[in-house]
Amino acid sequence: MQLLIERLFDNKPDTYTPEDKAIFAAFLISLTEGSIRAAEPDPASATGWRVNAWVKKGILVGFRMGINVDMSVGSLSFRDKDTYPMQQVGPEKGIRIVPGGSSVRQGAYLGRNVTCMPPMYINAGAWVGDGTMVDSHALVGSCAQVGAHCHISAASQIGGVLEPVGALPVIIEDDVLIGGNCGVYEGTIVKRRAVLGTGTILNRSTPVYDLVRNTIHRAGDDDPLVVPEGAVVIAGARAITNGPGKDWGISVYTPVIVKYRDAKTDTRIQLEDLLR
């Protein structure tokens, strides 16, 4: 499948044949079932993850191949590429999609007992692990990888990435709590059991100040920002120390690690399990 997808990506035909469409259809089924994914754990990698660029190429092939068609439901008007219909979720895995306007695109993988609170959106290529809750007004972007037993709280955004095809998507590992109105972007990796407090924004441009370990976590030229395992991160501010900014008393936003997860932290977020 990888060879066939890369051939379609590198050599765009004038028209797509039934055979080309059958290749993509098989690819989309594999993506939805989780047998292939845009990024996956790799113990040999420094980050613990590797990108499967050919899978991202396949997703892009689907957009090239698709035709803009009517996807309206009743009085609600929708148009989109026919290669990416909304996913129809059956009872087999115990997934809950609560009524109220949520959408999961075909090509997204949902694990067992995932809960989707309305309205939320999960894009093609995303992976959402067992027992995770995606709350109201939350977004899981294309190719983002979210682990098991996470909570993506209301109005939070897990950024996606399709191009460049070699770029690492956002990774949220197992047992992570993402607080309300958070944003995780630009290939950031949030390691297992971390907690992001309300309003925390993580990207390549903003370093994370670790008050516990007296260090600063930054993205490198070729390396993503990595939030350590069990870190509790909140939205903070850092004073400007020279020039007009100092004179005007201005501070700039920065995320701050204020502690590492402990029994007290676990008790405070225990309520999450009752909602699943």
C-alpha positions in Angstrom: 0.0 0.0 0.0 2.8 2.4 0.8 4.3 2.0 -2.7 1.0 2.5 -4.4 0.2 5.6 -2.3 3.6 7.2 -2.9 3.2 6.6 -6.6 -0.1 8.4 -6.7 1.3 11.2 -4.6 4.4 11.7 -6.8 2.8 11.2 -10.2 -0.6 13.0 -10.2 -2.6 11.6 -13.1 -4.8 13.7 -15.3 -7.8 11.7 -14.2 -8.1 9.1 -11.5 -9.0 5.6 -12.6 -11.3 3.2 -10.7 -8.1 1.4 -9.6 -6.7 4.6 -8.2 -9.9 5.2 -6.2 -9.8 1.6 -4.9 -6.3 2.1 -3.6 -7.4 5.2 -1.7 -10.5 3.5 -0.4 -8.4 0.7 1.0 -6.0 3.2 2.5 -8.9 5.2 4.2 -10.3 2.0 5.7 -6.9 1.1 7.2 -6.6 4.7 8.6 -10.0 4.6 10.1 -9.4 1.1 11.6 -6.1 2.2 13.1 -3.9 -0.3 11.3 -1.9 2.6 9.8 -1.3 6.0 11.4 0.4 9.3 10.6 2.8 9.0 13.5 3.5 6.1 16.0 5.6 5.4 19.0 9.2 4.6 18.3 11.5 3.8 21.3 14.6 4.3 19.0 13.7 8.0 18.4 14.9 10.8 20.7 11.3 12.0 21.1 9.8 8.5 21.3 7.8 9.0 18.1 8.3 8.8 14.4 6.4 10.3 11.4 4.9 8.0 8.7 5.2 10.5 5.9 3.6 8.2 3.4 0.4 8.1 5.4 0.2 11.9 5.3 0.8 11.7 1.6 -2.1 9.3 1.3 -4.4 11.8 3.1 -3.3 14.5 0.7 -4.0 12.2 -2.2 -7.6 11.9 -1.0 -8.0 15.7 -1.1 -6.6 15.8 -4.6 -8.8 13.0 -5.7 -12.0 14.2 -4.1 -14.9 16.0 -5.8 -16.8 18.7 -4.0 -20.3 17.3 -3.5 -23.5 18.0 -1.6 -23.4 16.3 1.9 -26.5 18.1 3.3 -28.5 16.4 6.1 -32.1 17.5 6.2 -32.2 21.3 6.3 -28.5 21.6 7.2 -26.4 22.4 4.1 -22.9 20.9 3.7 -20.5 20.5 0.9 -17.1 18.7 1.0 -14.8 16.3 -0.8 -16.6 13.0 -1.5 -13.4 11.2 -0.4 -13.9 12.3 3.2 -17.5 11.7 4.3 -18.4 11.9 8.0 -17.7 8.7 9.9 -20.7 6.5 10.8 -20.0 5.1 14.3 -21.6 1.7 15.2 -22.0 0.1 18.7 -19.0 -2.2 18.4 -16.5 -0.2 20.4 -18.8 1.5 22.9 -18.1 5.0 21.5 -20.4 7.8 22.6 -21.1 10.7 20.3 -23.6 12.8 22.3 -26.3 14.5 20.2 -25.6 18.2 19.4 -23.5 18.7 16.3 -20.2 16.8 16.5 -18.4 15.4 13.5 -15.8 12.7 13.0 -14.3 12.5 9.6 -13.7 9.2 7.8 -10.0 8.4 8.2 -9.9 9.3 11.9 -9.3 6.4 14.4 -11.4 6.3 17.6 -10.5 3.7 20.2 -12.8 1.9 22.5 -15.1 3.9 24.8 -14.2 7.3 23.4 -16.6 10.0 24.5 -17.4 13.0 22.2 -19.3 15.9 23.7 -21.1 18.3 21.4 -20.1 20.2 19.4 -16.6 18.9 18.7 -14.6 17.9 15.6 -12.0 15.2 14.8 -10.3 15.5 11.5 -9.0 12.8 9.1 -5.7 11.2 10.1 -6.2 11.9 13.8 -5.8 9.1 16.3 -7.8 9.1 19.6 -7.0 6.3 22.1 -9.2 4.2 24.3 -11.3 5.9 27.0 -10.4 9.5 25.9 -13.0 12.3 26.2 -13.1 15.1 23.6 -15.2 17.8 25.2 -17.5 20.5 23.8 -16.1 22.9 21.2 -12.8 21.0 21.1 -10.8 20.2 18.0 -8.5 17.3 17.2 -6.7 18.3 14.1 -5.6 16.3 11.1 -2.9 13.7 12.0 -2.8 14.7 15.7 -2.2 11.7 18.0 -4.1 11.6 21.3 -3.4 8.7 23.7 -5.6 6.6 26.0 -7.6 8.0 28.9 -7.0 11.6 28.1 -9.4 14.5 28.6 -9.4 17.2 25.9 -11.5 19.8 27.8 -13.9 22.3 26.4 -12.8 24.7 23.7 -9.3 23.3 23.5 -7.5 22.8 20.2 -5.0 20.0 19.4 -3.4 21.3 16.2 -3.0 19.3 13.1 -0.5 19.2 10.3 -0.5 17.7 6.9 2.3 19.6 5.2 5.2 19.4 5.1 4.6 15.6 5.0 7.7 14.9 7.2 6.6 17.3 10.0 5.7 15.7 13.3 2.0 16.3 14.3 1.0 17.2 17.8 1.4 14.2 20.2 -0.7 13.9 23.4 0.4 10.8 25.2 -1.7 8.6 27.6 -3.4 9.9 30.7 -3.0 13.6 29.9 -5.5 16.2 31.0 -5.8 19.2 28.7 -7.7 22.0 30.6 -10.3 24.2 29.0 -9.3 26.8 26.3 -5.8 25.3 25.8 -4.0 25.2 22.5 -1.3 22.7 21.6 0.4 23.4 18.2 3.4 22.9 15.8 4.3 19.3 16.6 4.5 19.8 20.4 4.8 16.5 22.4 3.0 16.3 25.7 4.3 13.3 27.6 2.1 10.9 29.6 0.3 12.0 32.8 1.0 15.7 32.2 -1.7 18.3 33.1 -2.2 21.6 31.2 -4.1 24.2 33.3 -6.8 26.3 31.8 -5.6 28.6 29.0 -2.2 27.1 28.5 -0.8 27.6 25.0 2.1 25.4 23.7 4.0 25.9 20.4 7.5 26.0 19.0 8.1 29.7 19.7 7.3 29.8 23.4 9.7 28.1 25.9 8.3 26.4 29.0 9.9 27.4 32.3 10.3 24.6 34.7 10.3 26.0 38.3 10.7 22.5 39.8 13.8 21.3 37.9 15.2 24.8 37.3 15.4 24.4 33.6 13.8 25.7 30.4 12.2 23.4 27.8 12.5 24.7 24.2 12.0 23.5 20.7 15.2 23.2 18.6 15.7 23.7 14.9 14.7 20.1 14.2 13.3 19.1 17.5 9.8 19.7 18.9 8.9 21.2 22.2 8.5 18.4 24.7 6.5 18.7 27.9 8.0 16.2 30.5 6.0 13.3 31.9 3.8 14.2 34.8 4.4 18.0 34.5 1.7 20.3 35.7 1.8 23.4 33.4 -0.1 26.6 33.8 -0.3 29.9 31.9 2.2 32.4 33.3 4.0 35.6 32.5 7.6 36.7 32.2 8.6 40.3 32.7 10.4 42.2 30.0 13.7 43.3 31.6 15.0 46.0 29.2 13.9 48.8 26.9 10.4 50.3 26.7 8.9 47.0 27.8 10.6 47.3 31.1 9.7 51.0 31.5 6.0 50.2 30.8 5.9 47.2 33.1 5.0 44.8 30.3 5.1 41.0 30.6 4.8 38.4 27.9 3.0 35.1 28.1 4.9 31.9 29.0 3.8 28.5 30.1 5.3 27.5 33.5 5.7 24.1 35.2 4.7 24.6 38.8 4.8 21.0 40.0 4.9 17.4 38.9 1.8 15.2 39.2 1.2 13.6 42.6 -1.6 12.0 44.6 -3.2 15.4 45.3 -3.3 16.2 41.6 -4.9 12.8 40.9 -7.5 13.4 43.5 -8.5 16.8 42.1 -9.0 15.4 38.6 -10.7 12.1 39.7 -14.1 13.5 38.7 -13.1 13.0 35.0 -13.6 9.2 35.3 -17.2 9.6 36.5 -18.1 11.3 33.2 -17.1 8.5 30.9 
